[in-house]
Structures are given as structure tokens and as C-alpha cells.
Amino acid sequence: MASHRFLAACATALLLGLGPVATQAQTTLTMSSWVPPTHHLTRDVLQVWAANVEKATNGRVKFQMLPKHPSAPPGTFDAVRDGLVDVSFVTASYTPARHPLPLLGELPGAGATGEINSVAFSRIHWKYLQAANEYKGVKLLGVFTHGPGQIFTVSKPIRSVADLAGMKIRSGGGISEAAAKVLGASPFFKPASDSYEILSSGIADGIFFPLESIKSFNLDKVVKYATLFPGGFYSSSFGFFMNEDKWNKLPKQDQDAILSVSGEALARLAGRSWDAADRVGLDSLKAANVTIIEASPEFVADVRKRTEPLVQEWIKSANAKGIDGAKVYAEFHEELKKVAAGN
């Protein structure tokens, strides 16, 4: 009988020991994207990151994709902050007054690829810019940029700054809009998802975009000319974030697991995804017989000269937030070289 009681006690202890595992809390968070399900940001960044989180947390944190994004794209930050969706991302270009510091990654002369720019920008953001707390109200998990921004037009080729004079150019806001103005174009803001309609209807003469967007938004069917700058002449910066209340309710173990696949790891994931999509976009231009123009050294130098005031404006905005803008700008460009060299 004693042995039976001993075995029963062991079994009870084992069951009690397994209890927490069997009843381990599982959290399901919602996520959404303002670009289509087939867009690489949704398919290869948001959903891959979600799968990485699920693996890192051993299935304790899962995600449910909402069938429809709960706001217009520029309202994504507020939608996450207010709990309409738990996880999403948006370009800071859509809210430049609220998020001026991320425009550092958008300035002309940044990285030659999306991965280089994203990783360097991520390092500089977490080292310097995060302290300004421009993403207050949400839990920021990562920042990244898209690939080099280029010029695409319908009516005529662009070989010089003079060719842009008076042209109606769709812009995503931020540095691309400011650059269009100083280059003599007439920019107006529209979300990326409206691009095909405004180009095909003649509302816009051209558009500033990374190569990726040509294929993602079927623009190879409407654009006739592409002017490509080495490394692009602008970019767009993105923030990737979670509802703060949902974050605070997660156990520290799960918070740490999420952070392990966020930050620079997320920046590299997004950058590589964008570079792959840019290659597809370039192939689609060639297949559609779009005239591709390589910007001349003179054109590149003229653009850099005319957009230099945008750099100085960013430095001033950083200084106003207690950040040494000139130092951070210079260090960002040193970081770009390090990442390009494989460091």
C-alpha cells in the first residue's frame, strides 16, 4: 500500500507540474495592412514577422489578420494607438509633422539598397532618435525604409531638373514631396494604393516611387519612362508598432521573444524583401518596354545641390528636439558605409 501511495503522490506531483504548461496562456493579436495581401510588405514582412514571433514564443503569441485595414493609410498610427488593430506599420512620410525625425532615412544620398538603408537607419534610430519619443502612444518594434526612390512618368522622359518644371507628381509626402517642390514640380499627396488610378486618368503626370511599386501596383501598364538615380534620390521611412496596452499585458518572457525578432532583425527582413521586390519591378519595366534613363552625373549633382536645404532643415528639426542633428546625420552616412561593407 505504501508503494501505491508513493506512486499516486508522484503522479499528482507530475500532473501539478504539467498544469501550467497545459493551461499556458495564449495571446491572439490582430494585425492589418493597408497594402494588398499580395504586396511584399504584407506577405513577406508583416506575415513573416508574425510567424517569427509565434516561433520565438513557442506558440504563446499568435496573430489574426484582419480582412480590412481599419483606417485610411495615414491614420494607421492612430488606429494602432486606439486599439482598432494591434499590430501594423506605416510610412512616416504620411505624418511628417508628427514624425519629422524618421525623415533622416528619406533624405537624398542614402543607401544603395533597401537593406543597407534600413539597417543603418535602424541602428541610428535606436541609438539617437528613439529618445525623442515620436512614437509615443504605441510600442515601436522596428523601423526600416523602402528601396531607392526613382522617377516614373507618363508623358515625357526626365533627363534634367528642367524637365520636371510644372509636372504634376504624386508623392507620398515627407521628403519626396519636399524634393518635388524644390525641383520645380507640382506635387500632391495620394496614398500608394491610388497610384494606378491617378496615372491612368491623367490626374498625375508622374510619380516618385521605388522600383518595387511598379509591379505591386501594376504601373508597368501606364508609365512610359523611368529615370533611375544611383541609390535613388529619396526614400520613405516606416515605423512598425504594436498597441501599447496589448504590449504591456504580455509576460516579459514573450516581450523579450518578440524583441528578439524585431529591431534590426526586422529592418533587415524588410530591407531584403524590398530589394527582392525592386528587382521584380525592374524586370517588369523591361518587359513592358518602358524607356529606362540612367540619370547623368550632372543631373544627380544638380538634384543633390537643390535638395541640400532639406538636409539642413532636418538637422534643425533634430536640434530642436535636443538631438545633435549634424552629428547624427554624419554618423548615419558612416553607418551606411559600414552596412554596405558587410558590418
Steps between C-alpha positions, in 0.01 A plus 500: 500500500785737581640453150158575352473817704850601388411444132175695540687789662753501214222499242327789675823696516563435132154618405538811712836564340351470154203716594649836405613361164164351420320818593769735369344830395482565129461849358348569160570846361347660194707647219417675175660654196394793282661345192354190330556145632726431200724800572836394642454724807196294595614160377876503565541748785189520720401134469856366514569709811179363654616145427839581654328629815283189526811282471700710748219481757443127444148575382400710799446808280303462179356745249175541312505707180202732474318474165506878462731769632297707752608844378631697207877439470603833663285411803684175575693637799178616664324173414766300686520748787121494545474120483321463166778257409785371715791494253569687177748730329495825306739738331592806703466696174124489549531689831815716461387762750461231767808299402768736363804310630442182292537721193874453550471169316317670212758766413686482168830318498407211728563128447538332164250230602202468728691267731798734537278800567265312734768347720704822526189703574385248761833522683495879501135514604546282808828670593382860466149566370296273726578731793279768343204259541322597178316168509353571842168318542603176330774243558747553218652168393703597196579758235609450140492670161396404153747462215652790304230741380487576127301707247232347275305702245228456241528794261872570457846381609683674782868565431553823692347712773356727232291210367313481833379861490126518564443125479224360720675239714335262744693491824469305822585812697810556709829549317364386162245782507754755619747386234240531227436861603865606501546330162221710349225238476145531635463216750181383663442234762324173427538159669698246300188291439349781287797519263364303205179700491663843510757412233261324263244781529753777437459656844876457544775533240738289701581342829790463744531136608744214560526247216296253706185706463496463123403136527312518831255760365500392133661824388694331220174525308492882517849648547706563186827631643717423802791714619726308735739664745789304652375423848182696427440865579270442799351218705210449741535408867264256671406437860379154606310500829261333744218630716664604825237353732523160329878514526490583871271204569744250348725307739861620494603165357286565194603865475864393491424237236324758281788744534742228392340493153435875481736799496792445261380150411172650379683778314712245316197283421315799354802633312573167334136460412499842337815430302352178363182687405707776335664240276157376395392859431802563277432181307139607446614836361725326251229252402257788437759680284497806726777743404761483776725803545806492724530841665815675382766610751399861426135426576594321823723789611229755422243307703737467795576873490134601486396260776781598740262741682289196593801353679554824689132516589516150646807591703315799644195289587725249680678779688163632613432161664827497688684281248826607336367491145830552318670228706217251448479574126875444460493182708209366297708531184793327669261223603382466140862433396543242777186310405593513131836348594325214681542626856 
